[in-house]
């Protein structure tokens, strides 16, 4: 049997219950909560029904049913222990156009059935199995009730660590990639109280962004899942509410990057949320978070760009090579990686280099640049003896250049590792002492910003965040109190 779900508007409508036992009392309670004017007819009634009558919540007739009881009635429940009587009254009510429900085996002949339901604030949830699996619908209802309570106490949380808390070597062990990324996401997705989340996994941070009802138990579980349990409290951060919103705005604006003002973080933030949506980890709630943060971060960027020149990792790499005179004499350069950083490097270096070998693993780059040969990674190792400079920018769980390439690396070459986890094995620096090895942290330590500039930038950013914080407050209110945006 298929049914059609509706919510009846019963406010000030006359409803009748024939019967005075436990089932009748349950139906009565929900009718009264709906604002109905209820009459109960039964020779004997339970104490709870009698007390409601004494409190003037209903009209009670302690007698047998008579047909005139149906006059002006909109809805009737038949809840006596006499099935024959229930059936008889059901047919009379239906003939008079009254919507009627018999709570016994004649429910299939009724006008409607009552689903398992609950109400909290403005939310009503009903669960129906078309009348065939009442125990199952009750279990579902009870679980959904817990879930609704969690939703109404949801706030924004951020759990993570970055270059300000851990060294590159320490961060590498926490970096989420491949199967580990999938496993962490799957575990968090099973946690009760987490309404949506995304994982921001970049070269200098590992960060969980979530909408959740957060308590100490959930925090401990998230810390364990993210593999932060071995860290001290000073080695990671946990932020909630306004503090979490502020942190995200400053992060996406590039102000918490190792190179303040860099723009890649905006794309990485967007991609993290897109990936979360693809995995089913994020829905409309996280979309709202992403949009709020993105708009605020964009205003911060627009307001601070006159003070804070943007530097991407490609710019730092090029500046470093120029400052050391490594780019003099038209060197042969090898770049491994076809992502944002790899593409940006080839674009910046091709006017300077005599030749660029652009290596890729899976995704062949589409861009065309002068003096550039695009080759697969396995072929790249063959041209290493020609390269004066090698730059790696690959997101991979394993190293790209290990001790096996020590014999083919050119003497006095410069190797710059922009990967996280690192693409270049540390053993190479021991095996090739005449080669200069630079990693991401080395580059960013080399390039530091003026503290006076940054104080001014943060003052502007804080003013913008405070002016837009009302958006976050409305977002929280729309969940907890059901207010409309």
C-alpha angles and dihedrals in degrees: 000000000000121000134194115231118226139158110231119218102223102163108141091351118134114246130179133209119193107200135046108218135100095290091049090050091053093050090045093055093055093045091053091048087055092056096251123153101236132200121190121202119190138123089232129024136187122258092251092057091047091052091051089052091050088053089055093245095128147005115257127198110185097202142079120298119268125191093244087067085078094062111123092354117148099187135013136194118201108207107153123127089239107091093188091055092047090052093047095050091043092059093046092049093049090049088056092051095252116143105238140184128195111202095208133068091304090071090112089063091052128102092237144358126223114239124214103269147162137190132214123175105315095340124098119183123190127185123195134178092188086263098297105097109035096159091053093050090049091054091048091049092051092050093047090050089058090047093051090052089053092049092052090056096046122135136167116272133183124194119179154108133231146173091296091061106033139026121247091258091052092046092051092067090054097044112119116223138145116345093358090059091050093047094050091048092048092051094048090046089062095054116110112235097030106113096182140335147181131203118226106203114176139149093275106025144044109197139169116209113191146161106222149139096254126204133153092271094054091045091054092049093050092048090053095046092050088050092241095126091099092055127091120240089258093056098064138026134229117192132178139188118345091000091056091048091051092048093052094048092052092044095051090044086060095243095120093049122110085246103041113224098026112147104211092086090068091058092042091052091050092047092049091057093044090052091048090052091050090054093047092247097117133043138161094319093057090043087060091050092049093049094048093049094043094052093047093046091050091054090050091051093049092049096047103037091093088061102030117053111210117244123187122196088256089058092050092049092050093045091049093050091048094047092054092045091241092133094057117112098029100278127206107249132197119202120187116196136059099209129099095292096043093048092046092051094051090048093052097040103042094081089053104039128083088217137356125203108200111200126195135180109201109345114060110212118243097204120103121215133175119259089013129126117195111214139167119257094250089057092045092070089061093060096046092101088064097051121101090181129029121188122184122197106165131136102219136136093231133052118266098203115040136164091287091075093053092098094052101042110108116250113257091012122148118234118193117190114202095166129115112228087033117264096207123070113237089225090071092070088059095045093045107037091162091061120084112230119196127179132192096269091050090055095048093046086053091056115053132167130237109263093218091056092050094050089055092046093051092048090056092045094050091051091053093046092050091049091053099038089098088073091061092045090053090049092054092045092051088059103038099038102021094240117162126248 
